[in-house]
Amino acid sequence: MTSSSQHSLLPGANMYRKQQSWAGSVNSDSPYPGTNSSLSLQTRYSLGPDPEKWGVSLNLEDVDPDDELHQPEKTKGIERGGHPLSVRGATNIGCLLIIVGGILALFIGYPVLSFASGKLNPTGGLNLGGRNATGQVPGIPGNWGLIDIETPEDVYTKSSWAGGEEMQLVFSDEFNTDGRSFYPGDDPYWEAVDLHYWATNNMEWYDPEAITTANGSLVITLSRKETHDLHFEGGMLSTWQKFCFTGGYIETSVRLPGANNILGLWPAVWTMGNLGRAGYGASLEGMWPYTYDACDVGTAPNQTFDGAPEAATVNGDQGHGGALSWLPGQRLSRCTCPGESHPGPKHPEDNTFVGRSAPEIDAQIQQKGLIPQVSQSAQWGPFDAAYIWNNDSDNMIITDPSISKLNTFKGSITQQATSVVTSTDPQCYEQDGGCFSVYGFEYKPGYNDGYITWISNDKTAWTIKAPGVGENTLVGIAARPVPQEPMYIIANLGMSTNFGPVDTDHLPFPCHLAIDYIRVYQPKSAINIGCDPPNFPTADYINTYIEAYTNPNLTTWRHILYAFANVKADTGEVFLSDDWADKDIHYPGDSWNDSGDNLYGNFKAIYKLKQQHRHLKVLLSIGGWTYSPQFHPVVVSPALRAKFVHSSIKLLEDFGLDGLDVDYEYPSDHAQAVGYTELLKELRHGLDEHARVKGADYKFLLTIAAPCGPDNYQKLKVKEMDKYLDFWNLMAYDFSGSWDSIANHQANVFGGPISVSTSVNWYHSQGVERSKLVVGMPLYGRSFMNTQGPGKPFSGIGQGSWEQGVYDYRALPLPGAHLFRDEQAIASWSYDYQKKEMISFDTEEVAKWKAEWIRKEALGGAMFWELSRRLV
């Protein structure tokens, strides 16, 4: 910029000069008379006439007889005299003492007396019915109290179904105001979720827009709609962290959705302990369905310790080899050591923690089948031997055996159920008369005299007494109490093949679950509402781990890809590439004196890991970069493909694996791409047939390692391949390396010649659901020498700690290197100014950013490559 142009941008000098005052700027050359500078003060300014001309004295010492306020007579003095202990003085002092005493009594005396008496009012602020876990006082103007003002007064009390004392209403919602919404923050007691309920493999996405109030009822709609890569939309809402109750009776009036003779819907009203949030898997792991307060084998993973007791390893889930439990162990058990994270409280007698959990009791869940029925159940953990609880006549009372029968489902590796199915009114369905029917349950928490009584069609259906789930010596567990946790209310409408067949061809979409009201009662002597009661607190623990309770993508499923098996190019046989490491090496603690063909090596270590974490799935990965050339002749030959399928499934069976992962890098022409697709098709068929022959209610997984470079992925027959795959593991790394001439990021999400986002979008454009795309992340760094950083030329690569040019994650950043990040690309690297060495790797911060991006994009998850070396 030239000096003249600079000058042109500056304001004029007059702009910065202070202006003269207006009064001093009178022009003496004005043409108007009386404007010269010698004007008198009075003529220059507007002043009144001179009072002296009227004969008024201006002497300040003169007294005005009419102005006593400003000129009081000096002769008048202050009135003095009187006795200091006069009646008036005593009255003044007495009033002051009474006021001070009242204030002290109100703000000090009353609270101290209330605390000392131990009889604090449980109804909370303003004596208007309590407060929820967030501290809200519900007694505010409008219809927002715990008790709906439209609830008829004649139902404010109700007799106990169990014949006990009279119960009083503590919560109600009549849903009479149409058009309510339940997005977060819309309602003081209810909140709808926005997520996929993956825990039961639901077919729909739960969206708050599917829930409203209409015609005096809460209405949850299940519709056929393309959303979030799913084909249906439903709804779920709950009172989690807003309203909870412990003990009492919950009653709801329901019109079931659809027709009474078409299969597939899952409408439910149920309750869960506040320490677990339905739909948020990370909050439920090790919490559901436990209700347990003992320190023994019942709290252990799989309900066993060193393979014992035997009853916990046989006669269980026949679809899983007879194993009784695959639960990960009770997270907040009585065995928790001092100093470990636990919400409390502690047992006063031995200072051990009270066992905590997230139990479940269902008011009503529609039963599969063509007969109109509902199941009413409670879920328990740990489990009785063979899932058989003590259901004798003392502990199980069925009111009318002609319409209620013990459920044939007793339990599985994830839950034990005490459940009865009851025929319901066939007219109380949306398409069959449209009447409403009353369901609910009354329960008393604890042991011995604890019980749960279920109500169906406004009549008692059945009762379980606490001794029914008492001590079980066969599996070495103590009694399980009727749930003592504060319970919140859930209502949902969805679909899942986990509950039985789903007849999407005949279901009358949209379907509607209508709830006329939900009411909660408690005995007058046992009022206990709130989600954070002092004897079972939850708030501090939830706030400590709030991510688990607010991020539905934090899940409990985990997979290991055990890499790599090899394939013989001439026969198609898949075989282990390192027998010694895979099955022969002895680790510390392994015996050298065993007889027989025992398994050792990595597979034994993995087997022991799966014993501790039964949810863990291990897939055998076949191929990899080194062995991929062996695939070329195999995939184009039907005979070699058949051998590949047979031999790989035999390895899966021999080593107890959960699936196969194919890492073929990469088909180079059309024939190989077609053959690769056929191989996946034949593997899928072979795995399904293997499961059928075994009689296992189990699906073996099939995945592939998928490329992110367009030169490679554009050769794949993605649409056809996707039919056979459970998910795609994107190799979202090695975007740049020693083979290039320009140093660059090796795993950036955005920008650059190759990026994660571009690859994800391309696969999705080819028909792959986002939930099936798993993003790989590198657990290593790639080196570029003699460079100035990303986007600059380089020559040579660093020494590496793994191989030349590649550093183990635990070695990074190298001493003397500085860390950098690119927030737009979502990438990071280190740079050594002396060595001029750049190393591209994901810092923990960038890995977190990637996880947040994966969650935002609703992808299937993240995969780390690889774990053969220690990370830290």
Residue pairs with C-beta under 8 A, 6 or more apart in sequence:
26 35
26 37
27 35
28 35
28 36
28 37
34 43
41 47
51 58
52 58
63 71
63 73
64 70
64 71
114 120
121 127
122 130
122 527
122 528
122 529
123 129
123 130
123 527
124 130
124 131
124 137
125 131
125 137
125 139
126 137
126 139
127 139
128 137
128 138
128 139
128 145
129 138
129 139
129 145
129 146
129 147
129 170
130 138
130 146
130 170
130 529
130 530
131 137
131 138
131 530
132 138
132 188
132 189
132 241
132 242
132 243
132 530
132 531
133 241
133 242
133 244
133 274
133 530
133 531
133 532
133 538
133 539
134 241
134 242
136 188
138 144
138 145
138 146
138 188
139 145
143 149
143 150
143 177
144 188
146 170
146 171
146 172
146 243
146 529
147 156
147 169
147 170
147 171
147 172
148 172
148 173
148 174
148 176
148 517
150 174
150 176
151 169
151 172
151 174
151 517
151 519
155 169
155 519
156 168
156 169
157 166
157 167
157 168
157 169
157 521
158 166
158 167
158 169
158 249
158 251
158 521
159 166
159 167
160 166
160 167
160 249
160 442
160 523
161 249
161 442
161 453
161 455
161 460
162 442
162 444
162 451
162 453
162 463
164 523
165 523
165 524
165 525
166 523
166 524
167 248
167 249
167 521
167 522
167 523
167 524
168 521
168 522
168 523
168 524
168 527
169 519
169 520
169 521
170 245
170 248
170 520
170 521
170 522
170 527
170 529
171 189
171 243
171 245
171 518
171 519
171 520
171 529
172 517
172 518
172 519
172 520
173 189
173 190
173 218
173 517
173 518
173 519
174 216
174 516
174 517
175 213
175 216
175 217
175 218
175 515
175 516
175 517
176 213
176 216
177 213
178 212
178 213
178 214
178 215
178 216
179 212
179 213
179 214
180 186
180 187
180 212
180 213
181 187
181 208
181 211
181 212
182 190
182 191
182 192
182 208
182 211
182 212
182 237
183 191
183 192
183 208
184 191
184 208
188 242
189 239
189 242
189 243
190 237
190 238
190 239
190 242
191 237
191 238
191 239
191 240
191 242
192 206
192 207
192 208
192 210
192 211
192 235
192 236
192 237
193 206
193 208
193 236
193 237
193 238
193 278
193 279
193 552
194 206
194 207
194 208
195 205
195 206
195 279
195 280
195 552
196 202
196 205
196 206
196 228
196 230
196 552
196 771
196 858
197 204
197 206
197 236
197 278
197 279
197 492
197 494
197 496
198 281
198 555
199 279
199 281
199 284
200 496
200 498
200 499
201 496
201 497
201 498
202 234
202 266
202 494
202 495
202 496
203 230
203 231
203 232
203 494
203 495
203 496
203 497
203 502
204 222
204 230
204 231
204 232
204 233
204 234
204 494
204 495
205 227
205 228
205 230
205 232
205 233
205 234
206 233
206 234
206 235
206 236
206 279
206 492
206 494
207 227
207 233
207 234
207 235
208 235
208 237
209 233
210 220
210 221
210 222
210 223
210 233
210 234
210 235
210 493
211 218
211 219
211 220
211 221
211 235
211 237
212 218
212 219
213 219
215 514
216 516
217 255
217 514
217 515
217 516
218 491
218 514
218 515
218 518
219 512
219 513
219 514
219 515
220 234
220 235
220 236
220 237
220 267
220 491
220 492
220 493
220 512
220 513
220 515
221 233
221 234
221 235
221 493
221 510
221 511
221 512
222 232
222 233
222 234
222 235
222 257
222 265
222 493
222 494
222 495
222 509
222 510
222 511
222 512
222 513
223 232
223 233
223 234
223 509
223 510
223 511
224 231
224 232
224 504
224 509
224 510
225 231
225 232
225 233
227 233
228 770
228 771
228 858
229 769
229 770
229 771
229 858
232 495
232 509
234 492
234 493
234 494
234 495
235 492
235 493
236 278
236 279
236 490
236 491
236 492
236 493
236 494
237 490
237 491
237 492
238 277
238 278
238 488
238 489
238 490
238 491
239 488
239 489
239 490
240 274
240 277
240 278
240 488
240 490
240 531
241 274
241 488
241 531
241 542
242 488
242 531
243 488
243 489
243 529
243 531
244 274
244 486
244 487
244 488
244 529
244 530
244 531
245 486
245 487
245 520
245 522
245 528
245 529
246 445
246 484
246 485
246 486
246 487
246 528
246 529
246 533
246 536
247 443
247 444
247 445
247 522
247 523
247 526
247 528
248 442
248 443
248 520
248 521
248 522
248 523
248 526
248 528
249 440
249 441
249 442
249 443
249 520
249 521
249 522
250 271
250 363
250 440
250 441
250 489
250 518
250 519
250 520
250 521
251 438
251 439
251 440
251 455
251 517
251 518
251 519
251 520
251 521
252 269
252 363
252 364
252 438
252 439
252 440
252 515
252 516
252 517
252 518
252 519
253 436
253 437
253 438
253 515
253 516
253 517
254 267
254 269
254 364
254 428
254 436
254 437
254 438
254 439
254 513
254 514
254 515
254 516
255 428
255 429
255 430
255 434
255 435
255 436
255 437
255 513
255 514
255 515
255 516
256 265
256 267
256 366
256 372
256 424
256 428
256 429
256 430
256 437
256 513
257 265
257 267
257 429
257 430
257 493
257 511
257 512
257 513
257 514
258 265
258 429
258 430
258 431
258 507
258 508
258 511
259 429
259 430
259 431
259 432
259 508
260 372
260 426
260 429
260 431
260 432
261 370
261 372
262 503
262 506
262 507
262 508
263 368
263 369
263 370
263 500
263 501
263 502
263 503
264 495
264 500
264 501
264 502
264 503
264 504
264 507
265 366
265 493
265 495
265 507
265 511
266 365
266 366
266 492
266 493
266 494
266 495
266 496
266 499
267 365
267 366
267 492
267 493
267 513
268 362
268 364
268 365
268 366
268 490
268 491
268 492
268 493
269 362
269 363
269 364
269 439
269 489
269 490
269 491
269 515
269 518
270 360
270 361
270 362
270 363
270 364
270 365
270 489
270 490
270 491
271 360
271 361
271 362
271 363
271 487
271 488
271 489
271 490
272 278
272 288
272 358
272 359
272 360
272 487
272 488
272 490
273 287
273 357
273 358
273 359
273 360
273 483
273 485
273 486
273 487
274 358
274 485
274 486
274 487
274 488
274 531
274 532
274 538
274 542
275 283
275 287
275 332
275 343
275 356
275 357
275 358
275 485
275 538
275 541
275 542
276 283
276 284
276 287
276 288
276 357
276 358
277 283
277 284
277 549
278 284
278 490
279 552
280 548
280 549
280 550
280 551
280 552
280 554
281 552
281 554
281 555
281 556
282 547
282 548
282 551
282 554
282 555
282 556
283 358
283 545
283 548
283 549
284 358
284 556
285 328
285 331
285 556
286 327
286 328
286 329
286 330
286 331
286 332
287 330
287 331
287 332
287 356
287 357
287 358
288 357
288 358
288 359
288 360
288 379
288 381
288 415
289 357
289 358
289 359
289 360
289 379
289 380
289 381
289 414
289 415
289 416
290 327
290 330
290 355
290 357
290 358
290 359
290 381
290 382
291 357
291 359
291 380
291 381
291 480
291 481
291 482
291 483
291 484
291 485
292 298
292 299
292 330
292 333
292 334
292 355
292 357
292 381
292 382
292 477
292 478
292 480
292 481
293 334
293 354
293 355
293 478
293 481
294 334
294 355
294 477
294 478
294 479
295 333
295 334
295 335
295 352
296 476
296 477
296 478
297 303
297 304
297 305
297 308
297 309
297 312
297 475
297 476
297 477
298 330
298 382
298 475
298 476
298 477
298 478
299 329
299 330
299 333
299 334
299 335
299 355
299 382
300 329
301 327
301 328
301 329
301 611
301 612
301 613
301 614
302 312
302 323
302 324
302 325
302 326
302 327
302 329
302 611
302 612
302 614
303 312
303 324
303 325
303 327
303 382
303 383
303 475
303 477
304 312
304 313
304 325
304 611
307 313
309 474
309 475
309 476
311 324
311 385
311 386
311 474
311 475
312 324
312 325
312 383
312 385
312 475
312 476
313 322
313 323
313 324
314 322
314 324
315 322
315 324
315 385
315 386
316 322
316 323
316 324
316 325
316 383
316 386
316 387
316 411
316 413
317 323
317 324
317 411
317 412
317 413
318 695
319 412
319 695
319 696
319 697
319 698
320 326
320 413
320 696
320 698
323 413
323 614
324 383
324 385
324 386
324 387
324 413
324 475
325 381
325 382
325 383
325 413
325 414
325 614
326 413
326 414
326 614
326 615
327 381
327 382
327 413
327 414
327 614
328 556
328 613
328 614
328 615
330 355
330 357
330 381
330 382
332 342
332 343
332 353
332 355
332 356
332 357
333 353
333 355
334 347
334 352
334 353
334 354
334 355
336 342
336 352
336 353
338 351
341 541
341 544
342 353
342 356
342 541
343 356
343 537
343 538
343 540
343 541
344 353
344 354
344 537
345 353
345 354
345 534
345 535
345 536
345 537
346 352
346 353
346 354
347 353
347 354
354 536
356 485
356 536
357 381
357 485
358 485
359 378
359 379
359 380
359 483
359 485
359 487
360 378
360 379
361 377
361 378
361 379
361 441
361 443
361 452
361 483
361 487
362 375
362 376
362 377
362 378
362 441
363 376
363 439
363 440
363 441
363 454
364 374
364 376
364 439
364 440
364 456
365 374
365 375
365 376
365 377
366 373
366 374
366 375
367 373
367 374
367 375
367 421
368 499
368 500
368 501
369 500
371 423
372 423
372 424
372 425
372 426
372 429
373 421
373 422
373 423
373 424
374 421
374 422
374 424
374 439
374 456
375 407
375 419
375 420
375 421
376 419
376 420
376 421
376 422
376 439
376 441
376 454
376 456
376 461
376 462
377 407
377 417
377 418
377 419
377 420
378 417
378 418
378 419
378 452
378 464
378 482
378 483
379 415
379 416
379 417
380 389
380 415
380 416
380 417
380 418
380 469
380 480
381 415
381 416
381 480
382 475
382 477
382 480
383 411
383 415
383 416
383 475
384 390
384 416
384 469
384 472
384 474
384 475
384 477
385 472
385 474
385 475
386 410
387 410
387 411
387 416
387 417
388 410
389 395
389 416
389 418
389 468
389 469
390 467
390 468
390 469
390 470
391 406
391 418
391 464
391 468
392 468
394 465
394 467
395 464
395 465
395 467
395 468
396 406
396 462
396 463
396 464
396 465
396 468
397 462
397 463
397 465
398 404
398 405
398 406
398 420
398 461
398 462
399 459
399 460
399 461
399 462
400 459
400 461
403 422
403 423
404 420
404 421
404 422
404 423
404 456
404 461
404 462
405 420
405 421
406 419
406 420
407 417
407 419
407 420
407 421
409 417
409 419
410 416
410 417
411 417
413 614
418 464
418 468
418 469
420 454
420 461
420 462
422 454
422 456
422 457
422 461
422 462
424 437
424 456
424 457
425 435
425 437
425 457
426 432
426 433
427 433
427 434
427 435
428 434
428 435
428 436
428 437
430 508
430 511
430 512
430 514
431 508
436 514
436 516
437 456
437 457
437 458
438 455
438 457
438 458
439 454
439 455
439 456
439 457
440 454
440 455
441 452
441 453
441 454
441 455
442 452
442 453
442 455
443 450
443 451
443 452
443 453
443 482
443 483
444 450
444 451
444 482
445 481
445 482
445 483
445 484
446 466
446 481
446 482
446 484
447 466
447 470
447 479
447 481
447 482
448 466
448 467
449 466
450 465
450 466
450 481
450 482
451 463
451 464
451 465
451 466
451 482
452 463
452 464
452 482
453 460
453 462
453 463
454 460
454 461
454 462
454 463
455 461
466 479
466 481
466 482
467 479
469 479
469 480
470 479
470 480
471 477
471 478
471 479
484 536
485 536
486 528
486 530
486 531
486 532
486 533
486 536
486 538
488 531
489 518
489 520
491 513
491 515
491 518
493 511
493 512
493 513
495 502
495 504
496 502
520 529
522 528
522 529
531 538
531 539
532 538
532 539
542 549
547 554
548 554
551 855
553 854
553 855
553 858
553 861
555 861
556 615
557 615
557 617
558 613
558 615
558 616
558 617
559 616
559 617
559 618
559 619
559 658
559 701
559 863
560 606
560 616
560 617
560 618
560 619
561 619
561 621
561 661
561 703
561 729
561 863
562 602
562 603
562 606
562 618
562 619
562 620
562 621
562 657
563 621
563 624
563 661
563 663
563 866
564 577
564 621
564 622
564 623
564 624
564 626
564 627
564 663
565 574
565 575
565 576
565 577
565 620
565 621
565 622
565 623
565 648
565 651
566 574
566 575
566 576
566 577
566 622
566 623
566 627
566 630
567 573
567 574
567 575
567 622
567 623
567 627
567 630
567 631
567 634
567 644
568 575
568 630
569 629
569 630
569 631
569 632
569 633
569 634
570 633
571 640
571 643
572 634
572 637
572 639
572 640
572 641
572 642
572 643
572 644
572 647
573 643
573 644
573 647
574 622
574 644
574 647
574 648
574 651
575 647
575 651
576 582
576 583
576 651
577 627
580 601
581 601
581 602
582 601
582 602
582 603
583 599
583 600
583 601
583 602
583 603
583 604
583 655
584 600
584 601
585 600
585 601
585 602
586 592
586 600
587 600
587 604
587 605
590 600
590 604
599 607
599 655
603 655
606 618
607 656
609 616
610 616
610 618
610 656
617 658
617 659
617 701
618 657
618 658
619 657
619 658
619 659
619 660
619 661
619 701
619 703
620 648
620 651
620 652
620 655
620 657
620 659
620 660
620 661
621 660
621 661
621 662
621 663
621 705
622 648
622 660
622 661
622 662
622 663
623 630
623 631
623 662
623 663
623 664
623 665
623 705
624 663
624 665
624 705
625 663
625 665
628 663
628 664
628 665
628 666
631 664
631 672
631 676
632 668
632 672
633 640
634 640
634 641
634 644
634 675
634 679
635 641
635 664
635 667
635 672
635 675
635 676
635 678
635 679
636 671
636 672
636 675
637 675
638 678
641 675
641 678
641 679
641 682
642 682
644 679
644 683
645 679
645 682
645 683
645 686
646 686
648 660
648 683
649 660
649 686
649 687
649 690
651 657
652 659
652 660
652 687
652 690
652 700
653 690
658 700
658 701
659 687
659 700
659 701
659 702
659 703
659 726
660 683
660 687
660 700
660 701
660 702
660 703
661 702
661 703
661 704
661 705
661 729
662 679
662 680
662 683
662 702
662 703
662 704
662 705
663 704
663 705
664 676
664 704
664 705
665 705
665 707
665 712
666 707
666 712
666 715
667 673
667 675
667 676
667 715
667 716
668 715
669 715
670 715
673 715
673 716
673 717
674 717
676 716
676 717
676 721
677 717
677 720
677 721
680 702
680 704
680 721
680 724
680 725
681 720
681 723
681 724
683 702
683 724
684 702
684 723
684 724
687 699
687 700
687 702
688 699
688 700
690 700
691 698
691 699
691 700
699 726
701 726
702 724
702 725
702 726
703 725
703 726
703 727
703 728
703 729
704 721
704 725
704 728
704 729
705 729
705 731
706 713
706 716
706 728
706 729
706 730
706 731
706 763
707 713
707 716
707 731
708 730
708 731
708 732
708 735
708 754
708 756
708 759
709 735
709 754
710 754
710 762
713 759
713 762
713 763
718 763
718 766
718 767
718 768
719 766
719 767
722 728
722 766
722 767
722 768
722 772
725 772
726 772
727 772
727 773
727 774
727 860
728 763
728 768
728 772
728 773
728 774
729 774
729 776
729 863
730 756
730 759
730 760
730 763
730 773
730 774
730 775
730 776
730 863
731 776
731 865
732 747
732 756
732 759
732 775
732 776
732 777
733 746
733 747
733 776
733 777
733 778
733 865
734 746
734 747
734 778
734 782
735 744
735 745
735 746
735 747
735 748
735 752
735 753
735 754
735 755
736 742
736 743
736 744
736 745
736 746
736 752
736 782
736 840
737 746
737 782
737 805
738 782
738 797
738 805
741 793
741 794
742 791
742 792
742 793
742 794
743 784
743 787
743 789
743 790
743 791
743 792
743 793
743 794
743 838
743 840
744 752
744 753
744 790
744 791
744 840
745 752
745 790
745 822
745 825
745 827
745 829
745 840
746 778
746 782
746 840
746 841
747 756
747 777
747 778
747 827
747 840
747 842
748 755
748 756
748 822
748 825
748 826
748 827
749 755
749 756
749 757
749 825
749 826
749 827
749 849
749 850
749 853
750 756
750 757
750 824
750 825
750 826
751 824
751 825
752 825
755 825
756 775
756 850
760 770
760 773
760 775
760 857
760 859
763 773
764 770
764 773
770 857
770 858
770 859
770 860
771 858
771 859
771 860
772 860
773 859
773 860
774 859
774 860
774 861
774 862
774 863
775 850
775 854
775 859
775 861
775 862
775 863
776 862
776 863
776 864
776 865
777 842
777 847
777 850
777 862
777 863
777 864
777 865
778 841
778 842
778 864
778 865
779 809
779 864
779 865
779 866
779 867
779 871
780 802
780 806
780 807
780 808
780 809
780 841
780 866
781 806
781 807
781 809
781 812
781 830
781 839
781 840
781 841
782 797
782 805
782 806
782 839
782 840
782 841
783 797
783 798
783 800
783 805
783 806
783 807
783 837
783 838
783 839
784 794
784 797
784 798
784 837
784 838
784 839
784 840
785 794
785 795
785 796
785 797
785 798
785 835
785 836
785 837
786 794
786 795
786 796
786 836
787 793
787 794
787 795
787 836
787 837
787 838
788 836
789 820
789 829
789 831
789 838
790 822
790 827
790 829
790 838
790 840
794 838
797 804
797 805
798 804
798 805
798 807
798 835
798 837
798 839
800 806
800 807
801 807
801 808
801 811
802 808
802 869
807 814
807 839
807 841
808 869
808 870
809 841
809 869
809 871
809 872
810 869
810 870
810 871
810 872
812 830
812 839
812 841
813 819
813 830
813 839
814 830
814 832
814 837
814 839
816 832
816 834
816 835
817 830
817 831
817 832
817 837
817 839
818 830
818 831
818 832
818 833
819 828
819 829
819 830
819 843
820 828
820 829
820 830
820 831
821 827
821 828
821 843
821 845
821 846
822 828
823 849
826 846
826 849
826 850
826 853
827 840
827 842
827 846
828 840
828 841
828 842
828 843
828 845
828 846
829 838
829 839
829 840
829 841
830 838
830 839
830 841
831 837
831 838
831 839
842 850
850 862
851 862
854 861
854 862
